[in-house]
Amino acid sequence: MTLVQISTGVIFLIAAILFVVGLHQMRTPASARRGNLISAAGMVASVGATLVYSIISSRGGTFGWIALVLGIALGASFGIIRARRVKMTAIPQLVSVFNAVGGGAAAAIAIADFLTRTATVRLPLSSSIPIILDVIIGSVSLSGSLIAAGKLQGILPGKPIQFPGSRVVNILVVIVALGAGVLAILVPRSTLLLLIVLVAALLFGVLMVLPIGGADAPVVVSLLNALTGLAVAMAGFVIDNQAMVIAGALVGSAGTILTLQMAKAMNRSVGSIMLGGFGTWDAGATSVTTDADTANVRQVTADDVGIQLAYAQHVIVVPGYGLAAAQAQHEVAELAKLLTDHGVDVKYAIHPVAGRMPGHMNVLLAEANVPYTQMLQLEDANPAFDACDVALVIGANDVTNPAARRAGNPVSGMPILDVDHAKSIVVIKRSMSPGYASIPNELFTNPRTGMLFDDAKKGLSDITAAVKEYATA
């Protein structure tokens, strides 16, 4: 082993340590930014070491280096520009696009390595198995992430898209992909078999995500992120790059754990995601809100809400996607600061799947400089509702529906925020329309609930003005 190889291995080890430390720092919002920077430093070190090793080893050739430089320039430019310009409401689809790029790049590495092998020789299992797994996992991540991004962006319908026999087709596609993959491992190099594996995996990624409803997007984004990590790890095995193996394994394992947590929070099974039909209800759900449903709705004004908040002692804000859609995070932060300055205890109750991606609400509130200490996760928030004077729900729907405590409906068994335990409830919403579960929210007809029908940004601004008036009276 040469000095260059030893030095590169040491840098990879340091990068791996930075990845682990960075990931550990990301476990809480307070240290997540620092963890992200530490992980980025590890990635810069590993990429730099790889480039230096390739230069010293004279690998790649002129065309390869030109392609590499252009790829780095284009990729870095796109990433920086899009990340700086993206709106908070569009971050989920940007993450999906990044997932797609990662999965596709990993699959491309395996395909390129496969095509450079000798055609008349059966590949060793140490090479063929990672190659086939990389192509399958990376391709599923690529096509699935693109479909997810299209749904989140509104290019494709956000509702579940199914056709008769879709689950059977999914199973057949999986069988074809696995069968062709096994044959590609056992026989001499066959471009046709690899092509079949590639097409089947891409098709399965599409078929897997199409039946998924928008409310289940956080679980899907997390799952696709885990698949991308696994694909990168497989690519590391293909080209014998330890940094890729470690980084991919960390992303894959963290994404898998998060997926299981997200699925639990939605009362779903990961198997139902993979087989399609995830986010739908077999018994059929109605999106119609009848007169009987709205008969007991109590409508309030911003002044009414301002009075309640001005004289409350404990207030819990429940943010949802409606807050992100209205880009009202700064308005809610201003209201919370006003209340806090007047001695009101303000907390935020964050449901694991509120928004369109894991941690969406945390990121949204952090952008408005909401203190991390005010953000309560589900298990900490629910006991706090018993002593809450006013629960202010902003754009959240299914995650607050008490119907989840009963069997026989689309949200049955789903862990929810116990908003109905608060002494008084205020819901800011444009209308009585149901959430993605397509059933009325029983919280809206609770006798202690007041409905403020308004855009979240305008409603919060009006409430803030009312609080100022009553607090200084």
N, C-alpha and C positions, 0 to 999 in steps of 0.2 A: 504494500500500500504506500503510495507516494505522499509527500508532505502536503500537496494540494488536496488530496482526498481526505487526509486526516483533518486538515483545517476546515474543509467544507463540512465534514461530519460534526466537528465541534460547534460550528456556527448553527447547523441544523438542530443540535441538542439545545443550544441557548435559545433558539427560536421556539422550540417546543416548550421550553420552560416558560417563556413569555406568553405563549398561547394559553397554557394552563392557568398562569397567574391572572392573565387578562380575563379569561372566562370566569374565574372565581370572583373577580371584581365586578363582573356584570350581574351578579346575583341580586343586587339591590340597586335602586335608582340613584342613590347617593354616590355610589362609586362606579356606576356604569360608564360614565364618560372616561374616567381614568383607565378602566379596564379596556375600553375600546382603543385608546391610544397605545396601551401596552401591547395589545394583540397586533395592532397595525405595525408597531416597531418590530415585532417578531416576523411579520410577513415581509417587511422591507429587508430585513436581514437575510431571510431564506431566499428571496428572489435575487438579492444582490450576490449571495454566495453561489447560487446556481449560474448566474451570468458570468461571474469571474471564472468559475470552474470550466464553463464552456469555452471561454476565450482562451484560457491557458491550454486547454486540451485540444484547441483548434477544431471544435465541432460545429456543425451547422452549415458550412459553406457560405458563399456570398449571398445566394438567393435566400437562404434560411435566415441570415442575419438581417437582410433588408426587410423580410416579412416580419421578423420579430420586432424590429424598431418601429415599423409602421403600426403593428398591432398594439404595442405599448402606447404609442402616441395617440392613436385613435381611441383605444379603450380608456386611457386616463382622461383624455379630453371629454369624452362622453360622460364618464362617471362624475367628474368634477362639475361640469356644467349642469347636468341633470340633478345632481344632489343639491346644488346650491339654489336651483330654481324651483324645485319640486314643492308643491303645496303640501301641507300636513295631511290633507284628505287624500292625496295621491301617493303617499308613501307606501301603502300596501301593494299597489300595482307596480311601483318601482322595485320593491323587494322581490316581487314575483318575476320581474324581468331579469333582475340580477341572479335569481335562482336558475332561470332558464339559461342564461349565459354560462353560469358555472357548470350546470349539468351537461350542456351541449359541448363545452370545451373539454370536459373530462371524457365524454364519449368520443370526441374527435381524436384525442390522444390515443385511445385504444384502437380506433379504426386505422389510424396512420401506422401504428406499430404492427398491426395485423397485416396490412398490405405490404409491408417491407420484408415480411418473412418469406422463406423459400417455399414455393408452391407445392413441391412434391414431398414435403416433410410434415409429419404430424407434430404440432407444437407440444412442448412439454406442459404437463398440467399446471406447473407453477406459472406459466405464461398464459395458457389458453383460458383457464378459469377466471383470472382477474380481467382479462380482455372481454370475455363474454358478459360477465357481471357488470363491468363498467359500461358496455354498450347498452345493456338493458336498463340499468338504473339511471344512467345519464340521459338516455333518450326519453324515458318516462318523465323525468324531471323537466327536460326541455319542453316537450309538447304540453305537459300538464301545467307548467308554470305560465306558458304563453296563453293558454285558455283561461287560467285563473286571472291573469292580468287583463285579458279582454273582458271578462265578466265584471271585474272591479272597476274598469274604466268606462263601462257602459257600451263598449263596442259589441259585445255579446249580451244577450238577455241575462240578468242577474238571477232569474228564477231557474229552478232545475229543468234541464232539457233531457227528456227521455223518449224512448221509442219502444214499441213492443218487442220483447225478447232481448232487451239491452244487456241484462245481466248474463244471459246465456252467451251473447256475443263477447262480452268481457272475458268470460271463462275460456272460451275458445281461443281468443287472442292470446291469453296468457299461456295456454297449452302450446300454441304454435311457437311463441317466443322461446319458451323453455325447451320444447322439443328440438327446434332448430339449433338452439344454443348447445344442447347436449351433443348433437351430431357434429357441430362445429368443433367441439372439444375432442371427439373421438376419432374423427377422420382427418386426412391431410387437409391443409389449408384450403378452404372453399369460400371464395368471395360471395357466391350465391347464397350460401347459408348465412353468412354474416349480414347480407342485405335483408334476408327474411327476418332475422333477429331484429335488425334496426327498424324496419317498417312496422313489425308487430309491436315493438316497444313504443314507438311513436304513436301508433294508433291507440294502444292501451292508455297512454297518458291523456289523450284527448277524451276517450270514452270514460275514463275515471273521473275527470273533473266536470264534464258537461252536466251530469245529473246533480251537481252540488249547488245548493242554494246559497245566496249571499250571506245569510246569518251564520253559516258554517265556515265562512272564509278563513277565520283565524286558525282553525284546525288544519285546513288544507294548506295554507301558507306554511305552517309549521312542519307538516308532513313532507312537503316538497323541499323544504330547506334541509330536512334530515336526509332525503334521497340525494340531494346535491352533495352533501358531505360524504355520504357513502361512495358516490361516484368518484369524487376526488381521491378518496382513500384507495379505491381500486386502481385509479390511474397512477397513483404513487407506486403501487405494486408492479404495474405494467412497465414503468420506466425506471424502477428502482430508485425512487426519490423519497427518502425518509421523511422529509418535511411535509410533503403532500400526504403521506400516509397518516402522520400524526395529526395534522390540521384537519384532514377529512374525517378521521375517526372522532375527533373532538366535536366537530360540527354535527356529524351523524348521530353520535350518542346524545349530545345536548338537545338536538332537534327531536330525537325519538322520545326522550323524557318529557319534553315540552308538549309533543303531540299527544302523549298519553294523558298528561294533565289537562290539556285543552279538551280532549275527547271526554274525559271524566266530567269536566265542567259543563259539557253539553249533553251529558248522559247518552253518549254515542259509543259505538265500538269501532276500533280501528279497522276491523274486518269489513264493516259496512262501508267504510271509505274506499277500500281497495276494490270491492266488488261493484261499486257504483250504487246510485240511489241514495247516497248519503245526503242528509238534509231534507229528505222528503218523508212523508208519513203515509204508510201503506193504507191506513184506514181512510185516507182522504180528508182534507181540511178545507174549510170554507174561508174565504177572505171577505165575506159579506158581513157588514155590521148592521144589525137590524135596529128598528126603533126601540124595541124592548131593551136592547143592549145599552142604548143611550138615554133611556128614560130617567135614570137616577143620576145623571152626570151633573155635577155642580161646577158651574163656570165662575171664574174669579177674574179680577182685574189686577194690573200691576200694582195699583195702590193697595189693594187687599193684601197682596203678597208682601209688599213693603212693610206694612204694619206688623204682620206676623214675624217677619225676620228681625225687625228693629227691636222687638220686645222678647225675642227668644234668647235662650241661654246656650242651647246646643243645636247646631245645624249641621246636617249631613247632605252634601251635594252628590248626586248620582249622575255622572256623565255617561252619555251614550254616543252612538254614531251621529245623531242629530246635532250634537254640539260640534263635532268635527265638520260636518257638512256645512254648517252655518259659519264656521271659522270663528266661533264665539269664545275661544279659550281665554282671550285677554279680558273679555267682558266679565266672565265668571270669576276670574282672578281678581279683578277690580272690586267686584261685589264682595268677595270673600275677605279681601283686605279691609274694606270699609267696615264690615261686620266685626272682624277681629280687632280693629282699632277701637271699637266701641264695646269691647269686652265679651263678644260672642265667641264661643268655641266652635270653630268651623273645621270639618273634616270632609274628605272625599272618599266615597265608597267605590272601589274599582272592581268590576266583575272581570274574571279572567278572559272572557270572550267578548267584552264590550268593544265595539269598533269593528275593524276589518282585518286586524292582524294582532298577534300576541303583543301586549304592552302598548297598544295604540293609544289608549287614554293616558297612560303614564307619560309617553313621549309628548302628547298634545299638551298636557298640563305643565310639563317641564319647560316647554317652549315659552309659556306664559309666566315662568319663574314661580310656580306654585311650590312651596316648601315640601320636600319629600316626606317630612314628618307628618304632614296632613293627609297623606294618601294611605288609605286602609284597604288591604286586600279582603277578599270575601270572608275568610274565616275570622278576621278581626273586626270587620265592619258589621256583620250581623248582630253580635251581642250589643253593639253600640246603639242600634236602632231603638232598643227598649227604653233608653234614656234620652232619645232625640226629640226635641220640641218640633222641629220642622225638617222634613226630608224634601229636598228640592231635586226633582228628577228632570234632567235636561236631555231629551232625545233618546232616552233608553226605553225599550219596550219589552221584548220577550224576557230579558234577564231580570225583570221585576214582576213578572206575572205570577200571582199566587196559584194559578191553575196548575203550576208545575208540581204542587203538593198532592194533586189527585191523579189517579190513573185514567187512561182512556183518551188522552189528547196529545198533540205533537210535542209538548214540552214536559210531559209527565216524567218526574224523576230528575229533571234538570236542576242542579243547584242554583238558587236564585238569591238575590239580595232581598232581605226581609224588610223591605220598605214599608209594608203595611203594618209593621209593629210600631212605627213612629206615631207620636201624638197627633201630628198634622202632616199632611202630604200635599205638595204642590207639584204638578206636572206641566212642564212647558213643552208644547207639541203643536204642530201646525193643524192637526185634525185628529179624528178618532180612528184613523186607519190603523189596521193591525201591523205587527212586525212581520218578519220573514216566516214565522211559524204559521201565519195566516189565520190566527184566531184572535178574538177580542181580548184585550188585557183587562182582567177583572179588577186590577188596581184602580182603573179609571172610574169605575162606578162605586168605589168604596166611599161610604158616607164622610170619611175624614179627608177625602181627596178633593182638591180644587184644581180644575183644568184651566190653564192659561193658554188659549189658542193663539199662538204667535210664532214668528221666527225666533230662534234662540238668541241671536244677536240683539235684535230689537227688544225682545221681551226682557232680557237681562239688563239692557241699558235703562229701560223704563223702571224696572224694579230697583235698580241702583239709585236712580233719581228719587224714587219714592222713599227709599231707606234714608237718604240724605235729608229729606224734608222732615221725616218723623224723628230721626235721631237728633236733629238740631232744634226740634220744637220745644 
